[in-house]
Amino acid sequence: MASTALFGRCAELEQLSSFLDSARQRGDAWLMWGEPGVGKSALMAAAAELAITSDMRVLRASGSEFEAHVSYSCLNQLLLPVSADIERLPPALREALLVALGFGVGTPTDALMVCNAALLLVRTVATEASLALLVDDVQWIDRASAVVLGFLARRLDGVRAGLLASARTGTVSFLDPRGLTEMIVQPLDRAASGQLVDVNFPEMPVRIRERLLDLAQGNPLALTELPSTLLGAVPHAGPQPEVVPLSDRLQAMFAARFADLPESTRRTLLLATFEGTGDVRVLRAALADETGLADLAPAERAQLVRVDDATGRIAFRHPLIRSAIVAGTTHEERRTAHVALAAALTGDRERCAWHLAAAAVGPDESVAELLEESAHRTMLRGDVFAAVAALIRAAELSGTDAGRGRRLSEAAYIGAEASGAIDDAKALLNDARRAAPDSTGSLHAANAAAFLMLNGDGDVATAHRLLVGAIETAEHRYDARDPALIEAMHTLMLLCWYGSAPEYWEPFYRALERLEPRPPDVLSLASRTFPDPVRTGTSGLASSRAVLATLADETDPTRIMRVGTASVYLDRLGDCRESSWRLVRQGREGGAPRRHLGALMHLCLDDYLVGRWDEAEQFAREGQQICDTSGYSFFAWYFLYNRAILAAGRGRFDEAYALADEITHWALPRGVTAAALFAQHPRTLAALGQGDFDRAFHHAAAMSPPGVLAAYVPHCMWVMFDLVEAAVRTGRTVEARAHVEAMQAAGVAGLSTRMALIQAAGEFLVFDDDETKARLESLLSSPAAERWVWDASRVRLILGERLRRARSASEARRHLLAACDGFAAMTAEPWLERTRNELRAAGHRPADASSAGLIALTAQELQIARLAASGLTNKQIAERMYLSHRTVGAHLYRIFPKLGVTSRAGLRDALSPDPEAPR
């Protein structure tokens, strides 16, 4: 075996054997690091041999710096031998993978679908024979493939498969190394280096041998390649040259090696280098002569390349050979090779476009159009970075200054709005302005400028004025099918929302009314449900249901995020959870940070309402970290707000006020009125939690005065109940009644079950009669109310207080116990303590917990309590009862206060029979 020639690699071979054993038994993923030429490829080959000896199936691929811009090119190499097995996948996953790999035609899907399809394919193939996935030079693989490989690497546990990747030390790779065991390949020691030289060059003079060992510094590739140069050199006296960077030495040596090859062979090698995947069929088509690959024979005999007859793939013995080939060619030779490859790849428009772009010697509008088309297809796959690269190259090839400016503007917009490359976006926008000074009025340029202003020192008013001017002067004829116009309208809607004043919205609605034939569905829906839902939200309910029904099959990350935005004030974010989670996972795997942030915002808001407060805090911190590191500083206030309301709800009052002040101090100078208004919400909650109802009233009224549901301040609906409660508790009965009447007049109850509950609770607080009580009781008993844990618990607390004072103690205890469950599940300490005080006042005593509490437990809660008392973890209980571990945790939060205990140890005592009780 070849591995027997790996001198000084016993430790590495033992590591590889351990990796393969682990892969066969339970799955594993390793990343091998090493300097260029240190022997990573040889160790990968040895791993392949060891795997085959162990009856493992081997799939191999290698990165190519000339294919790094082609999405899924590396994954195509890796999975080509098992392409027939793709047919065994479920239809949706099968189509996603076939389209991504270029084996099928269809609508590109999101990266998560491709990741899941690749994972299922690996699992399927591994059921028949354990699998070794070997990927060399991952520093050159494309971003899309790297996302899939990273996804696989962290999910091979329990799969009889292993992923071994190699990368050059000091290089940056798109592959996320988290979850991969790292293996460092060190240079050979001097003894092993001497062995390698002696076996390959037994007659080498001692002086040259020592010089070789000094120059190579244990690099195996240099030890085997430099001797031909050193042995042919003219001896000279004097000191030997210093050790030089290895890449320079090796490339110079490779150039000498290539000089002895026939011109036709060097041409074929250049084609193979640029082709990147090693596909023999493409090379044959590119050569377009009768000799086919016969000219490759001298390179094979020189051991520069090898051809795998079984797979029909050409592989270079080391990636540096390809670099040396390119370095040793002329401009015209490189151009001719790219033209030939483009002709051979007419069926692959994306790769064809890139080869034509590489061959272009000047502006070429037809190639620019191909690249622009490629960028738009790439965007649909969610690969915004590749899309920006394609647009930049398209701009360079544009036949006119206007075309160049337009394409650079679009690249700048994508960079600013989706990729997080803020500095790059600024440079691109400046380039666009220099290319075509009038492009500053284009929609893409204005969009980019608006986002850059928001994330810089600019203010909302300036960004709004710039974008309105661009929309009103651009030559789009208000065609609703113009993508740039619709993107501008979505951006303008956000700017208007940030400004929170009627004058901001006038030009938006003016432009919306002029769109022909009609606004797109999501823009139309959001225009009714997002700016002023108090007045127009109900008109969007029917279309909301229709749009939400499309989310299950939706793959466009931008549309998913915008549907979520349109659903916030209809309380339909729960219907967006699954698709939002897809965006979060995609973002965590290296996807566009802007979409990741949007999904986190929506999950945070929904989690707050439904009582998943631990998760909400986790998401809020994740979002803030992304804002800090990805260039989206503007959006950090969203996550400060979520952190603030959760801190207020949990009794961390100083933190809540500090975060609210941080939002206000940031927002006011920039004209982000919406953020400043949002900051009143945590202040209101903190004051309520402290029992300072007068202060709470003033904070809530600052968002929207009593008796008014402020226009274009949609979040005022989230403090309506707070204002009414604070007004009632401070004797402001006129103000409380006026606010409830405003809610009734607006019909907010029709927007959602949560709004219906809040309106009914306000009516009960103000009117306190049998009719309002019955209506409130009915809503609280409905299944829909169970979802809104935070609001329902607060309403039950107030209802319980009123019932206790009306001497209906048993009814009061029923509602107070339910409220106690909810507040305990959220760790809403101020409200939990208030509820417990009310329970004691209603005659409920902790001493009664073990008996009354057991009666209060549902059958499922009792089973969970007994399993927890026996010592099982939440995860073990979940597996036994077919629940999620989060659901088990939520049940335990409710069980503890019912039994009057605070720990699992207390559960055992509460569930154990009293030894002194009569039998």
QUIDASUL-V60170 format. One record per residue. N is the residue number from 1. RES is the residue in three letters. PSI is psi as a letter, one per 40 degrees, with the letter a starting at -180 (NA if undefined). OMEGA is omega in whole degrees, 0 to 359 (* if undefined). Layout:
[[N:RES:PSI:OMEGA] [N:RES:PSI:OMEGA]]
//
This chain:
[[1:MET:i:180] [2:ALA:d:184] [3:SER:d:180] [4:THR:e:180] [5:ALA:e:180] [6:LEU:g:182] [7:PHE:h:175] [8:GLY:f:183] [9:ARG:f:180] [10:CYS:d:182] [11:ALA:d:180] [12:GLU:d:180] [13:LEU:d:176] [14:GLU:d:177] [15:GLN:d:180] [16:LEU:d:177] [17:SER:d:178] [18:SER:d:178] [19:PHE:d:182] [20:LEU:d:176] [21:ASP:d:179] [22:SER:d:180] [23:ALA:d:181] [24:ARG:d:187] [25:GLN:d:188] [26:ARG:e:182] [27:GLY:i:181] [28:ASP:i:179] [29:ALA:h:182] [30:TRP:i:174] [31:LEU:h:182] [32:MET:h:179] [33:TRP:i:175] [34:GLY:i:178] [35:GLU:i:177] [36:PRO:h:177] [37:GLY:e:184] [38:VAL:e:177] [39:GLY:e:179] [40:LYS:d:181] [41:SER:d:178] [42:ALA:d:178] [43:LEU:d:175] [44:MET:d:178] [45:ALA:d:178] [46:ALA:d:177] [47:ALA:d:178] [48:ALA:d:180] [49:GLU:d:178] [50:LEU:d:180] [51:ALA:d:180] [52:ILE:d:177] [53:THR:d:180] [54:SER:e:178] [55:ASP:f:174] [56:MET:i:174] [57:ARG:h:186] [58:VAL:h:172] [59:LEU:h:186] [60:ARG:i:174] [61:ALA:i:177] [62:SER:i:179] [63:GLY:i:178] [64:SER:h:182] [65:GLU:e:180] [66:PHE:e:177] [67:GLU:e:186] [68:ALA:e:181] [69:HIS:e:181] [70:VAL:h:184] [71:SER:h:176] [72:TYR:e:180] [73:SER:d:179] [74:CYS:d:179] [75:LEU:d:177] [76:ASN:d:177] [77:GLN:d:188] [78:LEU:d:188] [79:LEU:e:181] [80:LEU:d:181] [81:PRO:e:180] [82:VAL:f:183] [83:SER:d:179] [84:ALA:d:181] [85:ASP:e:178] [86:ILE:d:180] [87:GLU:e:181] [88:ARG:e:181] [89:LEU:i:173] [90:PRO:i:187] [91:PRO:d:185] [92:ALA:d:180] [93:LEU:d:179] [94:ARG:d:182] [95:GLU:d:180] [96:ALA:d:183] [97:LEU:d:179] [98:LEU:d:180] [99:VAL:d:181] [100:ALA:d:183] [101:LEU:e:180] [102:GLY:e:180] [103:PHE:e:183] [104:GLY:i:180] [105:VAL:h:179] [106:GLY:a:180] [107:THR:h:178] [108:PRO:i:182] [109:THR:i:182] [110:ASP:i:187] [111:ALA:d:182] [112:LEU:d:177] [113:MET:d:179] [114:VAL:d:179] [115:CYS:d:181] [116:ASN:d:179] [117:ALA:d:179] [118:ALA:d:179] [119:LEU:d:180] [120:LEU:d:178] [121:LEU:d:179] [122:VAL:d:178] [123:ARG:d:182] [124:THR:d:181] [125:VAL:d:183] [126:ALA:e:177] [127:THR:d:181] [128:GLU:d:177] [129:ALA:h:179] [130:SER:i:196] [131:LEU:h:174] [132:ALA:h:179] [133:LEU:h:185] [134:LEU:h:183] [135:VAL:h:182] [136:ASP:i:175] [137:ASP:f:180] [138:VAL:e:177] [139:GLN:e:181] [140:TRP:e:181] [141:ILE:i:181] [142:ASP:i:184] [143:ARG:d:183] [144:ALA:d:178] [145:SER:d:180] [146:ALA:d:178] [147:VAL:d:180] [148:VAL:d:181] [149:LEU:d:176] [150:GLY:d:177] [151:PHE:d:179] [152:LEU:d:186] [153:ALA:d:183] [154:ARG:e:182] [155:ARG:f:180] [156:LEU:e:179] [157:ASP:h:181] [158:GLY:e:178] [159:VAL:h:180] [160:ARG:g:183] [161:ALA:i:178] [162:GLY:i:176] [163:LEU:h:175] [164:LEU:h:180] [165:ALA:i:177] [166:SER:i:180] [167:ALA:i:177] [168:ARG:h:175] [169:THR:h:178] [170:GLY:e:179] [171:THR:i:177] [172:VAL:h:181] [173:SER:i:174] [174:PHE:e:182] [175:LEU:h:177] [176:ASP:h:185] [177:PRO:e:182] [178:ARG:h:180] [179:GLY:e:179] [180:LEU:h:174] [181:THR:h:183] [182:GLU:h:178] [183:MET:h:182] [184:ILE:h:178] [185:VAL:h:181] [186:GLN:i:173] [187:PRO:i:178] [188:LEU:i:173] [189:ASP:i:187] [190:ARG:d:180] [191:ALA:d:180] [192:ALA:d:178] [193:SER:d:178] [194:GLY:d:177] [195:GLN:d:182] [196:LEU:d:180] [197:VAL:d:184] [198:ASP:d:180] [199:VAL:d:184] [200:ASN:d:183] [201:PHE:g:186] [202:PRO:d:184] [203:GLU:e:181] [204:MET:h:177] [205:PRO:i:185] [206:VAL:d:183] [207:ARG:d:180] [208:ILE:d:179] [209:ARG:d:181] [210:GLU:d:178] [211:ARG:d:178] [212:LEU:d:180] [213:LEU:d:179] [214:ASP:d:182] [215:LEU:d:185] [216:ALA:d:180] [217:GLN:f:175] [218:GLY:e:178] [219:ASN:h:186] [220:PRO:d:182] [221:LEU:d:178] [222:ALA:d:180] [223:LEU:d:181] [224:THR:d:184] [225:GLU:d:183] [226:LEU:d:182] [227:PRO:d:181] [228:SER:d:177] [229:THR:d:183] [230:LEU:d:181] [231:LEU:d:180] [232:GLY:e:182] [233:ALA:i:177] [234:VAL:h:180] [235:PRO:i:177] [236:HIS:i:180] [237:ALA:i:177] [238:GLY:i:183] [239:PRO:i:178] [240:GLN:i:179] [241:PRO:i:179] [242:GLU:i:176] [243:VAL:h:182] [244:VAL:i:177] [245:PRO:h:187] [246:LEU:d:184] [247:SER:d:179] [248:ASP:d:180] [249:ARG:d:184] [250:LEU:d:180] [251:GLN:d:177] [252:ALA:d:180] [253:MET:d:180] [254:PHE:d:179] [255:ALA:d:178] [256:ALA:d:179] [257:ARG:d:183] [258:PHE:d:182] [259:ALA:d:181] [260:ASP:e:181] [261:LEU:i:176] [262:PRO:i:180] [263:GLU:d:180] [264:SER:d:178] [265:THR:d:179] [266:ARG:d:177] [267:ARG:d:179] [268:THR:d:178] [269:LEU:d:178] [270:LEU:d:176] [271:LEU:d:180] [272:ALA:d:178] [273:THR:d:182] [274:PHE:d:179] [275:GLU:d:168] [276:GLY:d:185] [277:THR:e:183] [278:GLY:e:182] [279:ASP:h:182] [280:VAL:d:182] [281:ARG:d:179] [282:VAL:d:180] [283:LEU:d:178] [284:ARG:d:180] [285:ALA:d:181] [286:ALA:d:179] [287:LEU:d:173] [288:ALA:f:173] [289:ASP:i:187] [290:GLU:d:184] [291:THR:e:180] [292:GLY:b:183] [293:LEU:e:180] [294:ALA:d:181] [295:ASP:e:180] [296:LEU:e:186] [297:ALA:d:180] [298:PRO:d:178] [299:ALA:d:176] [300:GLU:d:180] [301:ARG:d:177] [302:ALA:e:178] [303:GLN:f:173] [304:LEU:d:179] [305:VAL:i:172] [306:ARG:i:180] [307:VAL:h:177] [308:ASP:h:183] [309:ASP:d:184] [310:ALA:d:184] [311:THR:e:183] [312:GLY:f:183] [313:ARG:i:175] [314:ILE:h:179] [315:ALA:h:174] [316:PHE:i:183] [317:ARG:d:176] [318:HIS:i:181] [319:PRO:d:181] [320:LEU:d:177] [321:ILE:d:180] [322:ARG:d:178] [323:SER:d:181] [324:ALA:d:178] [325:ILE:d:181] [326:VAL:d:181] [327:ALA:d:183] [328:GLY:e:181] [329:THR:i:178] [330:THR:i:178] [331:HIS:d:183] [332:GLU:d:177] [333:GLU:d:179] [334:ARG:d:180] [335:ARG:d:180] [336:THR:d:179] [337:ALA:d:180] [338:HIS:d:178] [339:VAL:d:180] [340:ALA:d:179] [341:LEU:d:177] [342:ALA:d:179] [343:ALA:d:180] [344:ALA:e:186] [345:LEU:f:181] [346:THR:d:178] [347:GLY:e:179] [348:ASP:g:189] [349:ARG:d:183] [350:GLU:d:179] [351:ARG:d:178] [352:CYS:d:181] [353:ALA:d:182] [354:TRP:d:177] [355:HIS:d:177] [356:LEU:d:178] [357:ALA:d:179] [358:ALA:d:182] [359:ALA:e:185] [360:ALA:h:180] [361:VAL:e:180] [362:GLY:a:179] [363:PRO:h:179] [364:ASP:g:187] [365:GLU:d:180] [366:SER:d:178] [367:VAL:d:178] [368:ALA:d:178] [369:GLU:d:178] [370:LEU:d:180] [371:LEU:d:178] [372:GLU:d:176] [373:GLU:d:178] [374:SER:d:179] [375:ALA:d:181] [376:HIS:d:176] [377:ARG:d:180] [378:THR:d:178] [379:MET:d:179] [380:LEU:d:176] [381:ARG:e:180] [382:GLY:e:181] [383:ASP:g:186] [384:VAL:d:181] [385:PHE:d:177] [386:ALA:d:179] [387:ALA:d:178] [388:VAL:d:179] [389:ALA:d:180] [390:ALA:d:180] [391:LEU:d:178] [392:ILE:d:179] [393:ARG:d:177] [394:ALA:d:178] [395:ALA:d:179] [396:GLU:d:183] [397:LEU:e:184] [398:SER:i:181] [399:GLY:e:181] [400:THR:i:176] [401:ASP:d:180] [402:ALA:d:179] [403:GLY:d:178] [404:ARG:d:180] [405:GLY:d:181] [406:ARG:d:182] [407:ARG:d:175] [408:LEU:d:178] [409:SER:d:179] [410:GLU:d:177] [411:ALA:d:178] [412:ALA:d:180] [413:TYR:d:179] [414:ILE:d:180] [415:GLY:d:181] [416:ALA:d:188] [417:GLU:d:189] [418:ALA:d:191] [419:SER:d:183] [420:GLY:e:180] [421:ALA:g:188] [422:ILE:d:181] [423:ASP:d:178] [424:ASP:d:181] [425:ALA:d:178] [426:LYS:d:180] [427:ALA:d:180] [428:LEU:d:180] [429:LEU:d:177] [430:ASN:d:177] [431:ASP:d:180] [432:ALA:d:180] [433:ARG:d:178] [434:ARG:d:181] [435:ALA:d:182] [436:ALA:g:185] [437:PRO:d:181] [438:ASP:e:180] [439:SER:e:178] [440:THR:d:177] [441:GLY:e:180] [442:SER:i:184] [443:LEU:d:180] [444:HIS:d:179] [445:ALA:d:180] [446:ALA:d:176] [447:ASN:d:180] [448:ALA:d:181] [449:ALA:d:180] [450:ALA:d:180] [451:PHE:d:179] [452:LEU:d:176] [453:MET:d:182] [454:LEU:d:182] [455:ASN:e:178] [456:GLY:b:183] [457:ASP:e:182] [458:GLY:i:181] [459:ASP:i:184] [460:VAL:d:183] [461:ALA:d:180] [462:THR:d:179] [463:ALA:d:179] [464:HIS:d:181] [465:ARG:d:180] [466:LEU:d:185] [467:LEU:d:177] [468:VAL:d:178] [469:GLY:d:179] [470:ALA:d:180] [471:ILE:d:185] [472:GLU:e:182] [473:THR:e:182] [474:ALA:i:182] [475:GLU:g:181] [476:HIS:e:181] [477:ARG:f:180] [478:TYR:f:177] [479:ASP:h:183] [480:ALA:e:178] [481:ARG:e:179] [482:ASP:h:184] [483:PRO:d:182] [484:ALA:d:179] [485:LEU:d:182] [486:ILE:d:176] [487:GLU:d:179] [488:ALA:d:179] [489:MET:d:177] [490:HIS:d:178] [491:THR:d:180] [492:LEU:d:179] [493:MET:d:178] [494:LEU:d:179] [495:LEU:d:177] [496:CYS:d:181] [497:TRP:d:178] [498:TYR:d:182] [499:GLY:d:173] [500:SER:f:177] [501:ALA:i:183] [502:PRO:d:184] [503:GLU:d:176] [504:TYR:d:189] [505:TRP:e:184] [506:GLU:d:179] [507:PRO:d:178] [508:PHE:d:182] [509:TYR:d:176] [510:ARG:d:178] [511:ALA:d:181] [512:LEU:d:181] [513:GLU:d:183] [514:ARG:e:181] [515:LEU:h:181] [516:GLU:i:3] [517:PRO:d:177] [518:ARG:i:178] [519:PRO:i:174] [520:PRO:i:189] [521:ASP:d:184] [522:VAL:d:177] [523:LEU:d:179] [524:SER:d:180] [525:LEU:d:183] [526:ALA:d:181] [527:SER:d:179] [528:ARG:d:187] [529:THR:e:186] [530:PHE:d:184] [531:PRO:d:188] [532:ASP:g:186] [533:PRO:d:178] [534:VAL:d:184] [535:ARG:d:186] [536:THR:e:186] [537:GLY:d:183] [538:THR:d:180] [539:SER:e:180] [540:GLY:e:185] [541:LEU:d:183] [542:ALA:d:180] [543:SER:d:177] [544:SER:d:179] [545:ARG:d:180] [546:ALA:d:181] [547:VAL:d:180] [548:LEU:d:180] [549:ALA:e:181] [550:THR:e:188] [551:LEU:d:185] [552:ALA:d:182] [553:ASP:e:184] [554:GLU:h:179] [555:THR:e:182] [556:ASP:h:183] [557:PRO:d:181] [558:THR:d:179] [559:ARG:d:179] [560:ILE:d:181] [561:MET:d:183] [562:ARG:d:174] [563:VAL:d:176] [564:GLY:d:179] [565:THR:d:180] [566:ALA:e:185] [567:SER:e:187] [568:VAL:d:188] [569:TYR:e:168] [570:LEU:e:181] [571:ASP:f:180] [572:ARG:e:179] [573:LEU:d:176] [574:GLY:d:178] [575:ASP:e:180] [576:CYS:e:188] [577:ARG:d:184] [578:GLU:d:180] [579:SER:d:176] [580:SER:d:178] [581:TRP:d:178] [582:ARG:d:180] [583:LEU:d:178] [584:VAL:d:179] [585:ARG:d:179] [586:GLN:d:178] [587:GLY:d:179] [588:ARG:d:179] [589:GLU:e:176] [590:GLY:e:180] [591:GLY:a:184] [592:ALA:h:183] [593:PRO:d:182] [594:ARG:d:178] [595:ARG:d:176] [596:HIS:d:180] [597:LEU:d:180] [598:GLY:d:179] [599:ALA:d:178] [600:LEU:d:177] [601:MET:d:184] [602:HIS:d:178] [603:LEU:d:178] [604:CYS:d:182] [605:LEU:d:180] [606:ASP:d:179] [607:ASP:d:179] [608:TYR:d:183] [609:LEU:d:186] [610:VAL:e:172] [611:GLY:e:176] [612:ARG:g:190] [613:TRP:d:177] [614:ASP:d:180] [615:GLU:d:180] [616:ALA:d:179] [617:GLU:d:178] [618:GLN:d:180] [619:PHE:d:181] [620:ALA:d:179] [621:ARG:d:176] [622:GLU:d:180] [623:GLY:d:181] [624:GLN:d:179] [625:GLN:d:178] [626:ILE:d:178] [627:CYS:d:183] [628:ASP:d:188] [629:THR:e:187] [630:SER:e:179] [631:GLY:e:181] [632:TYR:f:183] [633:SER:d:183] [634:PHE:d:188] [635:PHE:e:180] [636:ALA:d:184] [637:TRP:d:177] [638:TYR:d:186] [639:PHE:d:170] [640:LEU:d:179] [641:TYR:d:180] [642:ASN:d:176] [643:ARG:d:184] [644:ALA:d:182] [645:ILE:d:178] [646:LEU:d:177] [647:ALA:d:178] [648:ALA:d:181] [649:GLY:d:183] [650:ARG:e:174] [651:GLY:e:177] [652:ARG:g:192] [653:PHE:d:180] [654:ASP:d:179] [655:GLU:d:181] [656:ALA:d:180] [657:TYR:d:181] [658:ALA:d:180] [659:LEU:d:178] [660:ALA:d:179] [661:ASP:d:179] [662:GLU:d:178] [663:ILE:d:183] [664:THR:d:181] [665:HIS:d:177] [666:TRP:d:192] [667:ALA:d:189] [668:LEU:d:179] [669:PRO:d:182] [670:ARG:e:180] [671:GLY:f:179] [672:VAL:g:185] [673:THR:d:180] [674:ALA:d:180] [675:ALA:d:179] [676:ALA:d:177] [677:LEU:d:177] [678:PHE:d:183] [679:ALA:d:177] [680:GLN:d:182] [681:HIS:d:178] [682:PRO:d:177] [683:ARG:d:178] [684:THR:d:181] [685:LEU:d:180] [686:ALA:d:179] [687:ALA:d:177] [688:LEU:d:180] [689:GLY:d:179] [690:GLN:e:182] [691:GLY:e:179] [692:ASP:g:188] [693:PHE:d:177] [694:ASP:d:178] [695:ARG:d:179] [696:ALA:d:180] [697:PHE:d:183] [698:HIS:d:178] [699:HIS:d:179] [700:ALA:d:180] [701:ALA:d:178] [702:ALA:d:177] [703:MET:d:178] [704:SER:h:186] [705:PRO:i:177] [706:PRO:h:181] [707:GLY:e:182] [708:VAL:h:169] [709:LEU:g:193] [710:ALA:h:178] [711:ALA:h:177] [712:TYR:f:171] [713:VAL:g:189] [714:PRO:d:184] [715:HIS:e:176] [716:CYS:d:178] [717:MET:d:182] [718:TRP:e:176] [719:VAL:e:180] [720:MET:d:182] [721:PHE:d:178] [722:ASP:d:182] [723:LEU:d:181] [724:VAL:d:180] [725:GLU:d:181] [726:ALA:d:180] [727:ALA:d:180] [728:VAL:d:184] [729:ARG:e:179] [730:THR:e:176] [731:GLY:e:179] [732:ARG:g:186] [733:THR:d:179] [734:VAL:d:180] [735:GLU:d:180] [736:ALA:d:180] [737:ARG:d:181] [738:ALA:d:182] [739:HIS:d:177] [740:VAL:d:179] [741:GLU:d:176] [742:ALA:d:177] [743:MET:d:180] [744:GLN:d:182] [745:ALA:d:180] [746:ALA:e:181] [747:GLY:f:182] [748:VAL:d:180] [749:ALA:d:181] [750:GLY:e:183] [751:LEU:d:183] [752:SER:i:176] [753:THR:d:178] [754:ARG:d:179] [755:MET:d:177] [756:ALA:d:179] [757:LEU:d:182] [758:ILE:d:179] [759:GLN:d:180] [760:ALA:d:179] [761:ALA:d:177] [762:GLY:d:179] [763:GLU:d:179] [764:PHE:d:180] [765:LEU:d:185] [766:VAL:d:187] [767:PHE:d:174] [768:ASP:f:177] [769:ASP:i:183] [770:ASP:d:182] [771:GLU:d:181] [772:THR:d:178] [773:LYS:d:181] [774:ALA:d:180] [775:ARG:d:180] [776:LEU:d:178] [777:GLU:d:180] [778:SER:d:180] [779:LEU:d:181] [780:LEU:d:181] [781:SER:e:181] [782:SER:i:179] [783:PRO:d:183] [784:ALA:d:183] [785:ALA:d:182] [786:GLU:d:181] [787:ARG:d:187] [788:TRP:g:189] [789:VAL:d:183] [790:TRP:d:182] [791:ASP:d:180] [792:ALA:d:180] [793:SER:d:179] [794:ARG:d:179] [795:VAL:d:179] [796:ARG:d:178] [797:LEU:d:181] [798:ILE:d:178] [799:LEU:d:178] [800:GLY:d:178] [801:GLU:d:181] [802:ARG:d:181] [803:LEU:d:179] [804:ARG:d:181] [805:ARG:d:176] [806:ALA:e:177] [807:ARG:f:171] [808:SER:g:190] [809:ALA:d:183] [810:SER:d:177] [811:GLU:d:180] [812:ALA:d:181] [813:ARG:d:180] [814:ARG:d:180] [815:HIS:d:181] [816:LEU:d:177] [817:LEU:d:177] [818:ALA:d:177] [819:ALA:d:179] [820:CYS:d:177] [821:ASP:d:183] [822:GLY:d:181] [823:PHE:d:178] [824:ALA:d:179] [825:ALA:d:181] [826:MET:e:189] [827:THR:f:177] [828:ALA:g:193] [829:GLU:d:182] [830:PRO:d:181] [831:TRP:d:177] [832:LEU:d:180] [833:GLU:d:179] [834:ARG:d:180] [835:THR:d:179] [836:ARG:d:177] [837:ASN:d:178] [838:GLU:d:178] [839:LEU:d:179] [840:ARG:d:179] [841:ALA:d:179] [842:ALA:e:176] [843:GLY:e:178] [844:HIS:h:182] [845:ARG:i:177] [846:PRO:d:180] [847:ALA:d:180] [848:ASP:e:191] [849:ALA:d:187] [850:SER:d:180] [851:SER:d:180] [852:ALA:d:181] [853:GLY:d:179] [854:LEU:d:179] [855:ILE:d:183] [856:ALA:e:181] [857:LEU:i:171] [858:THR:i:180] [859:ALA:d:180] [860:GLN:d:179] [861:GLU:d:179] [862:LEU:d:179] [863:GLN:d:179] [864:ILE:d:180] [865:ALA:d:180] [866:ARG:d:179] [867:LEU:d:178] [868:ALA:d:179] [869:ALA:d:180] [870:SER:e:177] [871:GLY:e:180] [872:LEU:i:176] [873:THR:i:177] [874:ASN:d:181] [875:LYS:d:180] [876:GLN:d:177] [877:ILE:d:181] [878:ALA:d:180] [879:GLU:d:182] [880:ARG:d:185] [881:MET:e:179] [882:TYR:f:176] [883:LEU:i:171] [884:SER:i:181] [885:HIS:d:177] [886:ARG:d:178] [887:THR:d:178] [888:VAL:d:179] [889:GLY:d:179] [890:ALA:d:177] [891:HIS:d:181] [892:LEU:d:176] [893:TYR:d:180] [894:ARG:d:183] [895:ILE:d:185] [896:PHE:d:181] [897:PRO:d:178] [898:LYS:d:181] [899:LEU:e:179] [900:GLY:f:181] [901:VAL:i:181] [902:THR:e:182] [903:SER:i:177] [904:ARG:d:177] [905:ALA:d:177] [906:GLY:d:177] [907:LEU:d:181] [908:ARG:d:180] [909:ASP:d:183] [910:ALA:d:183] [911:LEU:e:180] [912:SER:i:178] [913:PRO:i:179] [914:ASP:h:183] [915:PRO:d:181] [916:GLU:e:181] [917:ALA:i:179] [918:PRO:h:181] [919:ARG:NA:*]]
//
